[in-house]
Amino acid sequence: MDKSDIVIIGGGISGLSLAFYCARSGFRALVLEKENRAGGCFHSHRIEDGDNRFWIELGAHTCYNSYRNLLDIIDECRITGQMTGRARVPYRMYADNRIHSVFSRINYPELLTSLPRLFFQEKTGHSVASYYSRVVGEQNYRNTFRHFFNAVPSQEAGEFPADMLFKKRARRKDVLKSFTFTGGLQTVTDAIAANKGIQVLTEKQADSVSLVNDHYCVVTKDGSQYEARYLAMATPAHVSARLLQSVYPDLAQQLFTILPARINTTGVILKKMSVAHKPVAGIVSPDDLFYSIVSRDTVPDKNYRGFTFHFKPDIHDYAVRMKRIEEVLGVNSAQIEYSVLKLNLLPAPRLGHQQLVDGIDALLANRRLLLTGNYFAGISIEDCVSRSLSEFSRLRLPDSEATAGRYNG
């Protein structure tokens, strides 16, 4: 049986950032990831065509200089030199089989009369729909802004708590306002996983969790067993609930109430000459098969263009997806050089979510179990990293090990 100081189930940015904080303070961190790669939503699909290298993002696609905890990790991993800015290209809307300017879809008289409410309308206690329909106008929200808000989590966002979707944070002025990396955002998770003190095992799906002699024991689908004094769950809430049900049924009951939203993602790569559309950052479509299209035009390439379509959860059929992609891009199947599929899961929080989180945190007190992920303070990258840092602060090794120099936090 393999022994570590902490076993972390889930190798996305939440699990890896927690592993980073642990390893930095002398803990042996073991990360178990069910997929054949670590990174989770940090998924830069990369191709090589002779001397040409290209990537598209299948999940997260942008970082900001307000992500201060993430930036600290980037600095310590010494990958700051690989950061690159994003070209200033517009977002568009797709309706009636045409691409439209966002500005053409806005009712300006309604916007001008509603916008002053932005300065005194509190977000607390409001859903995205109730808050933003007040500050941009009901018609503007319904016809335009709603679809952009849906595009952020790739699901119907109207019932989200308004204070969870966008947050104001202090910015680092020495960093580009928005950025990615020359090899895509997966550069970050690759760099974290390479840190000394972190062991990442892929294709290791956790099957059960138990407490044995005051240690956690994790058994994976292939029968392997891993033991540690501390356990961290960095998986979607419903997955954590299932694994913890036999150990902490009270906690599992709360976690089961946080429902997941399924995001069916399809990415395509084409030769640059094949696509007639002007460069865009992304495209949002009202009432289509997809919520949004994220473009690689923000990091232009001389040979290729890439587009990632985030389809609605009921659009499973690959042929249906590809047909719609061809229609929207104005191409035929022979012009698509590469295609790739990805399933992402995000939480679907509702009003009262903070009270639920407070209850979960109360149940975690005095337990050697850590919970991190995108279902606590918010769904952004920085929310995930900040939760990991907060949970790490609860982590302590026994005094005998700490005095031996294994823990210096």
N, C-alpha and C positions, 0 to 999 in steps of 0.2 A: 504494500500500500504506500503510495507516494504521499509524503508529508510536506506541507508548507506552513508558513505563518498564517496566510489567508488564501482561501480559494475564492475566486471571483467567477461567477457564472455569467457569461455574456461578454463578448469581445468587441463591442462597439465603442464609441467615444466615451460613454459613461463608464464602462468597465475598464477601459484602458487608461483613462485619466485617473481613476481611483488607483489602479495598479502603479501608475507613475508616482503618485503621492506616497504610496506605501514603500516602493523601492527606494525612493529618495531618502526615506527615513530608516532604511536598513531592514525592512521587512522582505521576506521571500514571498513574492506574489505569483500565484499560479492562476492563469486565465483560461477558462474552458469555453471554447467557441464551437457551436454546432455546425457552422458553415465551413467551407474549405478555405476561407480567408477571414482574417480579422478586419475590423473596421466598421462593420454594420452599415449605417447610412453614409459613412465616408467611403464611397465606392466609386473610384475613378476607373472606368473601364478603359484599358490601354491597348492600343494596337501598334504594331511595328510593320512598316512596309518599306523594306530596304533601309534607306537612311531616314525615312520619314517616321516620326513618332507622333501619335495623336491620342487624345483621351476625351471621354465625355463623362459627365457626372450622372450617376444613377440615383443619387439621394441628395444629400446636402451639396450646395453649389457655391456658397459665398460665405466669407467671414468678414467681420467688421472690426474697426479699431476700438470699439466699445467692448469687445470680448477680452477683457483684461486678464482673467484667469487662464483662458486658452493661450493668450499671447505670452504669458509667463512660461507656460509649458513649451511653446514654440521657441522661445529664447533659450531655455535650458537644454532643449534638444538640438540647438545650434542649426536650425534650418531656416532662420530668418532670411538668409541670402537667397533662398529658393522662392521667396514670396514674389508675386507679380501682381500688378494692378489689373483692373478690368476696363476694357474699352467702353466708352460712353455711347452706347447704342440704346434705342428706345424699347419700351414695352409696347405691345400692340394688343388689339382685340380682334378675334376672328368671329365674324357673324355673317350670315347670308352668303357663305362661301367666299367671303372677301376679307382681307386684312384691313382694319380700320385704325386710325389714330385714336388713342384713348380720349384725347381732348374733344373729339367729335361726338363722343358719347355722353358728355356731361351737360347737364342743364345748369348754366351759369347763374341765371337769376335765383334759382333755388339754392345753389351753393353759397352765393354771396349773402343771402338772408339767413342761412343756417350756420355758416362757419363761425360767427362770433361765439356760439355756444361752446366751441372748443376750449375757450379760456376759463369757463366756470363750470362746465359739466363734468362731474366726477365719474370715473370709470367703475369704481367699486360698487358692486351690487347690480351692475348692468351686464347684459350679454353683448356680444359684438353687434348683433342686429339692433338692439334697443339703443345702444350708445351711438353707433355711427349713423344710424338713420336720423338721429337728432342733429349731429354736427355736419353732415353733408346733405341732408334732405332725404326724405323717404324715397322719392323717385330716383334720385342719384344712387342711393344705396341699392335699391332693388335692381336697377338696370345696369349699373357699372361697378360700383365699389364692392358690392357683395361678391362678385366673381373673383376680384383680386384677393379679397380676404379668404375665399375658399381655396385659392391657389397656394396660399402659404402652407397650410397643413395638408393640402390635397384631399379635402373632405368638406362637407357642409360645415362652415365655421360660425354660422349665425348664433348658435346656442353656446359657443365658447364664452367663458368669462372674459369681459373686455380687457381686464387688467393682466391677462395671461398672454395675449397674442403679441403685443408690442410693448416694449419697456424702454424707458429712457435710462441710459447708463453713461457714466463718465467715459470720455474717449481718450485714447493715447495719441497725442498730437504728433509723435514721432513715427507713426505707422500710417500707411495708406488707409483712407476711410473704408474702402471695401477692397478685398483682395482674395486671391487664390494662390496656387503654387504652380510652378512650371510643369510639374508632373501631376497636377490635380490635388484635390484636398486630401486624398488618401495618403499623400506624403506625410501628413501629420500623424495619422494612426500607425503608419509603417515605422516612423521614427520613434514613437512612444514604445511600440512593441519591441524595438531593438535595444531598449535600455537594459543595463545590467540590473539584475535582481528581478526581472520580469520574465516569466516563462509563459508562452502562449501555445496552447495545444488546440489545433483546429480539428474539425470533424469529430468533436467530442460533445455529444448532446447529453446533457444531464437528464437522468431518468428518475433519481430519487435522492432525497436528503434525509439524513437521520442524525441523532446525537448519540455518540458512543464514547463512554468514559470521558465526558466533558469536552469532547471534540466533535466537530461536524464531520460527517462522512458523506461524500458525494459519489454516487455510482452512476456511470454513464451507460448509454445504450449498448456499448460494446463490452460491458462487464468490468471495465476498469474502475478502480476505487481510489479516491483522493481524500486525504484527511488534513484538517487544519483547525487551529484554535478559533479562528475567525472565519466567517462566511459572508460573502457579499453577493447580492442578487442584482445584476445589471441587465435584466431581461424585461420584456413587456410585462405589465402588471399581472395579466392573467396567467402568464407562464410562471412567474414567481409564486403566484397564489397556488397553482397546482403543485409545485415542488415543495412548498412549505406547509401544505395542508395537514400532513401527519405530525409535524413538529410544532407548529404554531397555528392551530386552527382559527384562533381569534384574529390573527393578522391576515391569514388567507381570506377570511370572510370579507374583510374590508377591501383587500386588493381585487377580489373578484368583481367588485362593483365598478371598477374602472374599465370601461369597454374599449377594445381596440378598433381602429379603423384600418381597413385594408387598402393599400395603394398598389395598383397594378402598373408597373413602369415598363416602358419599352423604349430603348435607345437605338437610334440609327445614325450611321456615318455614311456620308456621300462625298463624292468628288465635288469640289467647290463649283465647278462649271455646271453641275447638274441642277442646281437650285437657283431659280430666278429671283426669289424673294430677297429684298434688301436685308442687310444685317439687322438683327433684333436681339435684345437681351432675353426676351421671352414673349409668349403669346398666351392670352387668356381667352377662353371661349365660353359664352353663356349657353347653358343647356346643350352641350355637345357630349360626345362620348368620353371626353377627357376634361380634366380641370385646367391643365396648363401644359405649355411646352416650354422647356428650358433650353436655351441655345448656347452653343459653344462660341458664338460670334463675339462674346465678351473677351475672349482670348483668341483673336483671329489667327488663322493658319493659312499658309499659302496654297495648300493642296486640298484640304478637307473642310467640310462643315459638319457639325453634329447637332442632333436634336433629341431631347429626352421628353417623351410624352408620358404624363402621369394620368392614366386612365381611371375611370370610376370603378368602384369595387366589383360591379356586376359584369364588367367587360373582360371576360376570361379568354374568349376565343382569339387565338393568335392571328388567324386569317382576317377576322373582323378588325382587329387593331391595325394590321399592316395595310389593309385597304383604306382605312381612314387616314393613316399617315401619308400614303401616296396621294390621296385626294387633297389634303391640306398643303402638302409641300409641292404639289404639281409635278410629281415624278412617277415613273413606273418601277416595278419591282426590280428590273435589271439594273437600275441606277443606284440601288441601295447596296453599298459595298459590304456593310456589316450591320447586324442587328443583334440586340441582346435584351434579355428579360430580367426583371428584378422585382421581387415582392418586398415592400416595406410595410411596417406596421407603426402607426402613431396612435396615441391615446385620443379619446374624444371627451375631454372634460366638459363639465356643465357647471352652472352656478351652484355654489356651495362646495366646490372642489377643495378650496383651501381648508375648510372645516374637516373634510375627509382626510387630507394630508396631515393636519394637526393630530387627528385621531391615530393615524398610522405611526407618526413619530412618537406619540405617547406610548404606544405598544412596543416600540423598539427600545425604549429606555431600559437600561440595565441588561440588555441582551447583547451578545457578541455577534449580532447579525446586523449587517449594513444593507441598506436599500438605496440604490441610485438609478437614475433613468430620466426619461423625458416626461414623466407624469407627476412631477412635484410642483416646482415653481413655474414651469413653462416648458415649451417644446423646442426652444432655440438651442443651438450648440452651447452657448455660454450658460444657459440654465442647467444643462446636463453636467458640464464641468464644475460649476459652482456647487451643485448638489453633491458631487463626488468629494469635493474639498470639504464640505460641511460634514459629510459622513466620516471622512478620514479623521476628523478632529475627535471622534469618539473612540478611535482605535488605540489600544494600548497593549503592549506585550507585558508578560509577567515581570516583576521587578528583577528577578534573577537574570533574565535575558537582557533587560534594559541595561543593567549595570555592567553586563559583559560587553556592552558596546553595540548591541544589535538594534537598539532603538535610541534615536537621538532627537525625537520630535517633541 
